[in-house]
Amino acid sequence: MVVLVDENTRVIVQGITGREGSFHTKLMLDYGTKIVAGVTPGKGGQEVHGIPVYDTMEEAVAEHPDANTSIIFVPARFAPDAVYEAIDSGMKIVVVITEHIPVHDTMMFVNYAKSKGTIIIGPNCPGIISPGKTKIGIMPGHIFKPGRIGIVSRSGTLTYEIAYALTLAGYGQSTAIGVGGDPIVGLNFLEAAKLFEEDEGTEGLVVIGEIGGDMEERLAAMIKRGEFTKPVVAYIAGRTAPPGKRMGHAGAIISMGTGRAEDKVRAFREVGVPVADTPVDVAKLLKKVLGR
């Protein structure tokens, strides 16, 4: 089993005719992702890598009613409108790759999505992959392999690095979700953990956190309450970051006495979750908690 997406997921690419959209559409197709349509206003009637392009999501869904997931490669100032269009067209999952979307705009479309029962992944994220089945995002598919370890991450690059280390150590992945690096995101660590808890194909979880916010602390509290029961290994990025300095990700900032790496490490260790000192150590700790 997998979480959220599988080989039956049918995808529409919003912004398919742009450089990023076209490039990653090809890579997703090569991986085996079922992309049924693309959308770019004013470009209807074209094709990109054999995928038909429509002017609107409404037109795309009318021609491809089996579509249930959207991925957005739309510039930041237009991305919120693309998200609303995806939600209103009935998409169950919307993956927002775009970065630099204003936080207020994100708050509004995330709230709207919840009212409509749509799951937002992102923004400012690498997407989601169920190895061997589908990838809806920008991650390098060849480093992942099918298995029973879930990954949930705030960092794109670290997701790839740690997934590759797990693969080399013989730990395949059920699903890897990059929730995004912004202060406000759609699907968060707690919601993702619930999905992995319910998934019979996931036997352990790797959590890749970073400084800023309190998502990791809230996940630790969830584990303490007994709401997530599977083995967990964590890694926290940004331990050497100076307070008050933004470290690349919009969400990775320590301010007002919250979001420090040591607080996140302590929260996890207090509930029995081992925290790796380096990305490579994650696989070693996983071997200890799984006993194999």
N, C-alpha and C positions, 0 to 999 in steps of 0.2 A: 504494500500500500504506500501511498504518498500523501503529501499535504497540499491541498488546494488545486494543483495542476497535474495533469498526466497526458498520456498520448492521445486522449480524446478531446483535450482542450482545443478550441477553435479561436484563433487570434486575429484581431484587426490591428494593423499598425497605423497609428495616427502620426502624420509627419513622414510618411514613407518615401516621399520624393526628395527629401533633404539629404544632405551628405551622411549624417549619422544614421538617419532612418533607413536609407538605402543600404548602407554598409552592414548594419546589424541585421537587417532583414535577410540578407544573403547568408550570414553566419547562422542565424536561427533556422533558416530553411535547410542549410547543410546539416544541422544537428538533428533535423527531423521534426521540428516544430510545425504544427498544422496552421499555417498562416493562410487565411481565406480571402483577405481583402486589405487594401490600404486606403487611407483618407488624407487628402490634401486639398483644401479649398482652391478651386480654379484649375485643378489638374485632373479632374474627372475624365475618364476615357483613356487615360494612359495605362501603361503597365510597367511595373518594376520587378525585375527578376521573374516575370511571368505572372505576377500578382496583379489583379485588376485594381485600379485606383478610382475612388469616388470623391465627389465634392463634399459630402457630408456623411456623418455616421448613420443618419436615418436612411440614406440611399444604400449604404453598404449593408446595413442589417436587413433591409427589404430584399436584397439580392442574396444575402447569406444569413438566413434566419438561425442557422446553427451556431453562429458566432456567440461566444460567451465571455471573452476576455479581450481587453485592449491594452496595448503598450504605447506610451506617449513619448515621441521624440520631437516635441514642439518647443520653440523658443519660449523663455520664461514669461514674457509679457502676454503671450497667447495661450500658454499652457492651461491656466485655470478654465478658460472657456472650453478647451478640448476635454478637460476632465468632466465638466458639467454635461457636455454633449455625450460623452461615453456613458455616464450614469443614466441620463435620460433615455438613451437608446437601449437600456436594459442589460448592460454589461455587468456580470457578477464580480469580476475582478478587474481592476484598472491599475496597471503598473506605470508609475510616473518616473521616468528616467531623468527628466529635466531638473537641473539645479538652478539656484538663484531665484526661485519663486518666493515672493514676499511672504513672510510668516502669516500675516493676516489673511492673505488669499488662501493659503493652505488650510488654516483653521476653518475657513468658511466651507471649502469644498469637502474637507474631511467630515465635518459635521453633516453636510448635506448627504454625503455618501452613506453615512450610518443611518440616516432617516429613510434611505431607500434600500437598505440591505446590501449595498455594494462594498466590497473590500478594496481599500486603497493600499497599494504597496508603494512606499516612497512618500514624498518626492526625494530627488537627489540620491537615487539608489541604483544598485546594479541589477535588481530584478530578482527573479526566482527560477530555480532549476530543480527538476526531478531527474537525476542522472539516468540516461538511457531512454528516457521517455520524452521530455520536452524541456526547452529552456526559453524563458520569456524575459529577456534581458541582455546584458552586455558582457556577462562573464565568459571566460574562455572555457568552453565546454569540455575540452579534452582532458583537463586536469581532474575532473570529477568522475566518479565511477559509482554504479548502483550499489547500495548497501543499506545499513540499518542505523546510521548516525544522522541525526538532524543537526542543521546549523542555522542559527539565527544571529544576524550581525548588523552592527551599525556602520561598519567599514567595508567598502568595496574591495580594495586591494588586499586587506588582511583576510577577507573571506577566501580569496583565491590562494593566498600563501598557505593558510591553515588547511584548506581543503586538499591542496596538493600534498601537504605533509601527512594528512590522514590517509590519502590514497596510497602513498608510498609505504605507509605502515600497515596497509591491508584493511583499513576501515573505510568501506564505501559509505555513501551518503543516501539517505532516503529522500530528503529535500533540503535545499539550502535557500534561505530567504535573507535578502539584504533589505532591511527595513528602512534604510536611509539615514543620512547624517544630519538632517535638519532638526531644529528644536521641536518642531511639531511634525509628526509623521502619521500616516494612516494606521496600518497594522503595527502594533508595538510588541515589545518582548513578551508581555503577559498574555496577549491574545495569541501570539505565535506559539508560546509554550502550551497553551490549552489545546491547540491543534495537534501538536506533537504528542501530548499526553494521550489524546484520543486515538492516535494513529498506531495500529498494531504493528506496522512495519518499521517503527522507530523504537530502538531500545535504549538510546542514550542521546544526550543533547550537548552540543558545543555552543557556548554563548560568547560572542565576540563583542565586548562593550568598549566604551571609550569615555574619556572625561566629559563632563558636562551633563546637566540634567539629573534625573533620579530614576531612570528606567531600570537600571541594574539593581538599585536598592529595593525597588518595588517588586522585582522578580524574586529577589532573595526573600522578601517577606512572604511572597506567594508560596515559595518552597517551604518556608517555616510553618505556614498554615496547613501544609500537607496537600496543597492543591496541584503540585507537580511532584510526581513520585519516582520518576526515572533518574538514572545517574546523570549528573551534570558536571562538565568541566568548563571553566571560564578563562578568558584572557581579557585584560583591560589595557587598551592602548592609551598612550599619553601620560605615562607616569612621571615623566620628567618635565612636563609642560609647566611653564611659570603661570601662576594665578593671574587671571584677567586678560590673558593673551589668547586671541582666537587662533586655533591650530588647524587651519584648512577647512574643516567642516564647520558649517554655521552653528551646529549644535555643540561642537567641542570647545566649550569655553567654561572656565571655572569662575563663578562670580557669586557674591553675597554669601560666601561660606558654604556653597553647595557644589556638587559635581566633582569633588576631588577624587583622584584615582584611589587614594588610600581608603577613603570611605567605602568605595565600591568593593575593593578587595576585602576589607574587613567584613562588610555585610555578607558577602558570599562565604567567606571562611567560617563565619559564626553559624551558618546553617549547614556546614559540612561540605561545601562545594570547593574543591581544590582550584586554585588560580595559578595559571602558568606564568612563569617569569618571562618567557620568550614564546613566540608563535610555534617554534619547533617543539617546545615542551608539551604542547597540548596533546599530541598523540601519545606521549609517554604517560601522562596523567590519565588519559582515557584507558590505557591498558591496565592501569592500577585499579580504577573504579569498576571496570568491566570484568576484571579478573582473567583477561585473555589477550 
